[in-house]
Structure formats: C-alpha cells, structure tokens
C-alpha cells in the first residue's frame, strides 16, 4: 500500500466513524466535515476529480450543518 492509498483509507475511515457518531455531538459533525475535506484532497491527488468535487461539496454541507447545530 502506497502513501496516497493509506491517506485515502484514513480519510474514508474517518468519514465513516464520524458520520456514525454524528448524533452524539456536534463536534462529530465538524469531524465529518474535516474528513470529507481530506477525502476531497485524496480524490484530487489521485486524479479522480469528480470524487474530489463531490467530497468538497459534502464538506461544505457538513460544515453548514455543524454551524446550525452549534448555534442552537
């Protein structure tokens, strides 16, 4: 496994774990947004720009969701 693949595996695993724990705390929503940003970076670095673009959008959506959760 090369370094880029390990980075992608870490990003996707972080997305899965933080998404599963999102209901417990708004901070897991922020962690999900950060993990999506990492997934986006992975997609662009790997050359799969559609994946990178969609993950960037998910990161923005999750960030907006986090902002809504902390303002309540």
TAFEN-V276484 format. One line per field, one symbol per residue. psi: psi as a letter, one per 40 degrees, with the letter a starting at -180 (. if undefined). A space follows every 50 residues. Layout:
BEGIN
psi: ???
END
This chain:
BEGIN
psi: hiddddddddddddddddddedediddddddddddddddddddddeegdd dddddddddddddddddddee.
END
